[in-house]
Amino acid sequence: MTSAKRLTPLRTLAQLPLTVRLLAVWLPTRALLLLWVFKVFTAPGPDVTGDVEVIYQSWYEILRTGTFPLDDVTWQYPPAAALPVLAPALLPFLAYTSAFFVLAFVTDAAVLGLLRYAAGRPGKSAAGAWVWVAGVPLLGPTSYARYDLFVTAAAVTALLAGARHARTQGALVALGALLKVWPALLLIGTPRARATRRAWTTAVATALALTLAFTVTMPGALAFLGFQRDRGTEVESLGALPFHVARHFGWPGRMQLNYGSVEFLGPYVPLVTTAAQALTAAAFAWLLLWRLRARTWAPSTPADAAFTAVLLFTATSRVISPQYLLWLVGLAAVCLIFRTSRMRGPALLTLAATGVSFLEFPIWFSHVAASDPWGIALLTVRNGLLVAATLLAARRLWRQTVAEPRERDTRPTQAAREKTGAGI
């Protein structure tokens, strides 16, 4: 009897409408994020709101004059990145940082609304909405203190729109790519023939039009290309792990702030950076091979392919900043909206990696900077989870779209041969 009474509240919660259950978790977790970024209380480690208070606001002052930051090497973003930096001007009654955090909160709510709406359609699942509800707070206040939330919102909207409106998807992908490049990978999984033609041509046309508009109206729109090219191996990336260990054995290199991030500089760093770029090129080659070999497209394939592609490029990147995990959370959420998706395992690994990222930055970033055993362990676990999610996602995508259709195609032939042999 006592056990039954204890279960009653849980059963009651399970019987509530899905929207109520989602909000019951979303509201308190987002309130916690707002309390963090507004500094009602703070998390241990570096202040993650510094980018908004100092860097973004300084860019805002320059951008509002009609030019891009021409002499600031930390500006490493495509021209449309000016939009989220300037967006706090929409709330003139608030200070810049407060307005930025409020807009992040509103964007977070909008993504949840889109996922909830999608979950109510035939053949869809609420699992994706729960991934978003749980994943964003796992990254801690960094989720609201970077403009990556706005980019992720554009990517989520593009994937959800793509099921019915290829041209809308193409336009949103172009906007996302001009915000932070990586959303261009969302086009890798568009269904062949008409959908691909419509999405890709619209994306190219929109990107060219927006780039031309920024180039004509604001000097320095393409300055980011040179700044991005000169980046090295960031201390949280997969390639940085050997240098963290090597510091204990007399490696003469150093760790310092370089081009807006903390990077390793010294012997063999250029070699590792080149190796990371080679791995990224290999990942791109695998994606092209997959697209050429894929035989069937399930409803979830565009989202699954996008998630796999961004996982590949994140794991092989010479820079893995904590906010990159937010991209993966958003894409994993879209995948699990579809009941045909097999990305549940990679999605769970991504959520685990997101939680470890919060421990690695900002909680115990001092251990990472010191390359002590605890810092190395955190990076090894986080990056290991990312690699595992990447390999599992790639395997499942290939299995569902290439291997299994090929096996189904060969079964009738095999059965016919066996029948002929039996008759003889």
Summary of the structure (lengths in Angstrom):
residues: 424
radius of gyration: 23.0
end to end distance: 69.2
largest distance: 87.5
contacts: 1462
relative contact order: 0.11
helix: 73%
strand: 3%
